[in-house]
């Protein structure tokens, strides 16, 4: 009877090593195969390997077994990482860098007011102070963080366009990535009703409304979309509902890998025009 051990195949009757394995010869794959049930009682693999002369002693056996196990785990971890998971972490990193950048530039501005009368903010201020003896280090850190954030945002745009093309076209790549991140993934988003997508990001206001202490929120992070932010205040609620409905459709198409639907953007614009025409101005 033969068994597949992590270091190769072994004949149980003779104890002979039929094929050599080990980390240098795809030991990780052999280790995975060896996870199948052995006959009872289980053989002493260490004794069989040493008897077959595959390893010089216990120390070498332990070292090779450890290497094979690590290789197997690393392979499984790498295989389990998806482009969607990378995107979610990248969006979280973008948000973290935005907060850090705002804090750095705020501190830089406050510090600069001690030494100069000229008022400047953000990147302009950091560039002016990059060579300053006192504030140059902080200014350079702000510039570096801004530059890296810009490059990471470009990577996010490429990633979300590949993952969710319909959502990217309809919402814009950056907003699409934030919506997917808020939902915890594209498939989670595809299962959400449009009403939930509409107020995503406004959970605190929604809870206040449910407890009777505030009006119902009309929109969450989708306010950043021009269809909502560019509408008159009296139309923003209806515009947000129309946008959320189309985003829900786009998410389901992308989750099902249904390909591009060029009619979505056109139908959204048609619905927005209808809202503007049918909603009378308040006297």
C-alpha positions as CSV (number, residue, x, y, z in Angstrom):
1,X,0.0,0.0,0.0
2,X,1.3,3.5,-0.9
3,X,0.6,6.8,0.8
4,X,1.3,10.3,-0.3
5,X,3.4,12.1,2.4
6,X,4.5,15.7,2.2
7,X,8.0,14.6,1.2
8,X,6.9,12.0,-1.4
9,X,5.2,8.6,-1.9
10,X,6.0,5.8,0.5
11,X,5.4,2.0,0.3
12,X,4.0,1.1,3.7
13,X,4.8,-2.6,3.3
14,X,8.5,-2.2,2.5
15,X,9.0,1.3,3.9
16,X,10.7,2.3,0.7
17,X,10.6,5.9,-0.5
18,X,9.1,5.7,-4.1
19,X,9.5,9.4,-5.0
20,X,11.3,12.2,-3.3
21,X,9.7,15.5,-2.6
22,X,10.5,18.2,-0.1
23,X,10.2,22.0,-0.5
24,X,12.7,21.9,-3.3
25,X,10.5,19.5,-5.3
26,X,7.0,21.0,-4.8
27,X,6.8,19.9,-1.2
28,X,3.9,22.3,-0.5
29,X,1.8,20.5,-3.1
30,X,2.7,17.2,-1.6
31,X,1.9,18.5,1.9
32,X,-1.6,19.5,0.7
33,X,-2.1,16.0,-0.8
34,X,-1.0,14.5,2.5
35,X,-3.9,16.2,4.3
36,X,-6.1,13.3,3.1
37,X,-6.9,10.6,5.7
38,X,-4.1,8.2,6.4
39,X,-4.8,4.5,7.2
40,X,-5.3,3.8,10.9
41,X,-3.0,3.5,12.7
42,X,-1.2,6.4,11.0
43,X,2.4,5.7,9.9
44,X,5.3,7.5,11.5
45,X,6.3,9.8,8.6
46,X,9.4,11.1,10.3
47,X,10.7,7.5,10.8
48,X,9.9,6.6,7.2
49,X,11.6,9.7,5.8
50,X,14.7,9.2,7.9
51,X,14.8,5.5,7.1
52,X,14.6,6.3,3.4
53,X,17.6,8.5,3.7
54,X,15.7,11.6,2.5
55,X,16.9,13.7,5.4
56,X,20.1,13.6,7.4
57,X,18.4,13.9,10.8
58,X,15.6,15.4,12.8
59,X,16.9,18.9,12.4
60,X,16.8,18.8,8.6
61,X,13.4,17.1,8.6
62,X,12.0,19.8,10.9
63,X,13.4,22.6,8.8
64,X,12.1,21.2,5.5
65,X,8.7,20.5,7.0
66,X,8.5,24.0,8.3
67,X,9.5,25.4,4.8
68,X,6.9,23.3,3.1
69,X,4.1,24.3,5.5
70,X,5.0,28.0,5.1
71,X,5.0,27.7,1.4
72,X,1.6,26.0,1.4
73,X,0.0,28.7,3.7
74,X,1.5,31.5,1.6
75,X,0.2,30.0,-1.5
76,X,-3.3,29.7,-0.1
77,X,-3.3,33.2,1.2
78,X,-2.1,34.6,-2.1
79,X,-4.8,32.7,-3.9
80,X,-7.5,34.0,-1.6
81,X,-6.7,37.7,-2.1
82,X,-9.0,39.2,-4.7
83,X,-8.9,42.5,-6.7
84,X,-12.0,43.6,-4.8
85,X,-10.2,43.2,-1.4
86,X,-7.3,45.2,-2.7
87,X,-9.7,47.9,-3.8
88,X,-11.4,48.0,-0.4
89,X,-8.1,48.5,1.4
90,X,-7.0,51.1,-1.1
91,X,-10.1,53.2,-0.5
92,X,-9.7,52.9,3.2
93,X,-6.1,54.1,2.8
94,X,-7.2,57.0,0.7
95,X,-9.6,58.1,3.4
96,X,-7.0,57.7,6.1
97,X,-4.5,59.8,4.1
98,X,-7.1,62.5,3.5
99,X,-7.6,62.9,7.2
100,X,-3.9,62.9,7.9
101,X,-3.2,65.4,5.1
102,X,-5.9,67.7,6.4
103,X,-4.4,67.6,9.9
104,X,-0.8,68.2,8.6
105,X,-1.9,71.2,6.5
106,X,-3.9,72.6,9.3
107,X,-1.0,72.4,11.7
108,X,1.3,73.9,9.0
109,X,-1.0,76.8,8.5
110,X,-1.3,77.5,12.2
111,X,2.5,77.4,12.6
112,X,3.1,79.6,9.6
113,X,0.9,82.3,11.0
114,X,3.5,82.8,13.8
115,X,6.1,83.8,11.3
116,X,4.5,85.4,8.3
117,X,1.6,87.6,7.3
118,X,0.8,86.1,3.9
119,X,-2.2,83.8,4.0
120,X,-1.9,80.6,2.0
121,X,-3.4,77.1,2.4
122,X,-3.0,73.5,1.4
123,X,-0.5,72.7,-1.3
124,X,0.4,76.3,-2.0
125,X,1.5,76.8,1.6
126,X,3.4,73.6,1.7
127,X,5.3,74.4,-1.5
128,X,6.2,77.9,-0.2
129,X,7.5,76.4,3.1
130,X,9.3,73.3,1.8
131,X,12.7,75.0,2.2
132,X,11.9,76.7,5.5
133,X,14.4,76.0,8.2
134,X,11.7,75.4,10.9
135,X,8.7,74.2,9.0
136,X,10.3,72.6,5.9
137,X,10.1,69.1,7.3
138,X,6.4,69.3,8.0
139,X,5.7,71.0,4.6
140,X,7.7,68.3,2.8
141,X,5.8,65.5,4.6
142,X,2.5,67.1,3.5
143,X,3.7,67.4,-0.1
144,X,4.8,63.7,-0.1
145,X,1.6,62.5,1.3
146,X,-0.4,64.5,-1.2
147,X,1.7,63.1,-4.1
148,X,1.3,59.5,-2.9
149,X,-2.5,59.9,-2.3
150,X,-2.8,61.1,-5.9
151,X,-0.9,58.1,-7.3
152,X,-3.0,55.7,-5.1
153,X,-6.2,57.4,-6.3
154,X,-5.1,56.7,-9.9
155,X,-4.6,53.1,-9.1
156,X,-8.1,53.0,-7.4
157,X,-9.6,54.4,-10.6
158,X,-8.1,51.7,-12.8
159,X,-9.1,49.0,-10.3
160,X,-12.7,50.0,-9.9
161,X,-13.2,50.5,-13.7
162,X,-12.1,46.9,-14.2
163,X,-14.2,45.5,-11.3
164,X,-17.4,47.6,-11.7
165,X,-17.5,49.3,-15.2
166,X,-21.2,50.2,-15.1
167,X,-21.0,51.7,-11.6
168,X,-17.8,53.6,-12.6
169,X,-19.5,55.2,-15.6
170,X,-22.6,56.1,-13.7
171,X,-21.1,57.4,-10.5
172,X,-17.6,58.2,-11.5
173,X,-14.7,55.9,-10.5
174,X,-13.8,57.5,-7.2
175,X,-17.4,57.7,-5.9
176,X,-18.0,54.2,-7.2
177,X,-15.1,52.9,-5.2
178,X,-16.3,54.7,-2.1
179,X,-19.8,53.2,-2.5
180,X,-18.4,49.7,-2.9
181,X,-16.2,50.2,0.1
182,X,-19.1,51.5,2.2
183,X,-21.1,48.4,1.3
184,X,-18.2,46.0,2.1
185,X,-17.9,44.7,-1.4
186,X,-19.6,44.7,-4.8
187,X,-21.8,41.7,-4.1
188,X,-23.0,43.2,-0.8
189,X,-23.9,46.4,-2.7
190,X,-25.7,44.4,-5.4
191,X,-28.0,42.9,-2.7
192,X,-28.9,46.3,-1.3
193,X,-32.2,48.1,-2.1
194,X,-31.9,51.5,-3.8
195,X,-33.3,53.1,-0.6
196,X,-30.4,52.0,1.4
197,X,-27.8,53.1,-1.2
198,X,-29.5,56.5,-1.2
199,X,-28.7,57.2,2.4
200,X,-25.5,55.2,2.7
201,X,-23.1,57.4,4.7
202,X,-25.9,59.2,6.5
203,X,-26.5,56.5,9.1
204,X,-26.3,58.9,12.1
205,X,-29.0,61.2,10.5
206,X,-31.1,58.1,9.7
207,X,-30.9,56.9,13.3
208,X,-31.9,60.3,14.6
209,X,-34.8,60.3,12.2
210,X,-35.9,56.8,13.4
211,X,-35.8,58.0,17.0
212,X,-38.0,61.0,16.1
213,X,-35.3,63.7,16.6
214,X,-34.6,64.7,13.0
215,X,-36.1,64.7,9.5
216,X,-35.4,61.8,7.2
217,X,-32.0,62.2,5.3
218,X,-32.4,62.7,1.6
219,X,-28.9,61.4,0.6
220,X,-25.6,60.2,1.9
221,X,-22.3,60.0,0.1
222,X,-24.0,60.1,-3.3
223,X,-24.5,63.8,-2.6
224,X,-21.0,64.1,-4.2
225,X,-22.5,63.1,-7.6
226,X,-23.3,66.1,-9.8
227,X,-26.8,64.8,-10.3
228,X,-27.5,65.5,-6.6
229,X,-25.1,68.3,-5.7
230,X,-25.8,70.1,-8.9
231,X,-29.6,70.0,-8.4
232,X,-31.6,72.7,-6.7
233,X,-32.1,72.0,-3.0
234,X,-35.8,71.3,-3.5
235,X,-35.0,68.6,-6.1
236,X,-32.1,66.9,-4.4
237,X,-34.2,64.2,-2.7
238,X,-35.8,63.1,-5.9
239,X,-32.5,63.3,-7.8
240,X,-30.9,61.2,-5.1
241,X,-33.7,58.6,-5.4
242,X,-33.3,58.5,-9.2
243,X,-29.5,58.1,-8.9
244,X,-29.7,55.4,-6.2
245,X,-32.1,53.4,-8.3
246,X,-29.7,53.4,-11.3
247,X,-26.7,52.7,-9.0
248,X,-28.5,49.6,-7.7
249,X,-29.1,48.3,-11.2
250,X,-25.4,49.0,-12.2
251,X,-24.1,47.2,-9.1
252,X,-26.2,44.1,-10.0
253,X,-25.0,44.1,-13.6
254,X,-21.4,44.4,-12.5
255,X,-21.8,41.7,-9.8
256,X,-23.2,39.4,-12.4
257,X,-20.4,40.3,-14.9
258,X,-23.2,41.3,-17.4
259,X,-21.0,43.7,-19.3
260,X,-21.5,47.3,-20.1
261,X,-25.0,48.8,-20.3
262,X,-24.7,52.1,-22.1
263,X,-28.4,52.9,-21.6
264,X,-28.0,53.5,-17.8
265,X,-26.4,56.9,-18.0
266,X,-28.8,58.1,-20.6
267,X,-31.9,56.9,-18.7
268,X,-30.6,58.6,-15.6
269,X,-30.3,61.9,-17.4
270,X,-33.7,61.5,-18.9
271,X,-35.2,60.9,-15.4
272,X,-33.4,64.0,-14.0
273,X,-34.8,66.1,-16.9
274,X,-38.3,64.7,-16.1
275,X,-37.9,65.6,-12.4
276,X,-36.8,69.2,-13.2
277,X,-39.7,69.7,-15.6
278,X,-42.5,68.1,-13.4
279,X,-41.4,69.7,-10.1
280,X,-42.9,73.2,-9.8
281,X,-41.0,76.0,-8.2
282,X,-42.2,77.0,-4.7
283,X,-43.9,80.3,-4.6
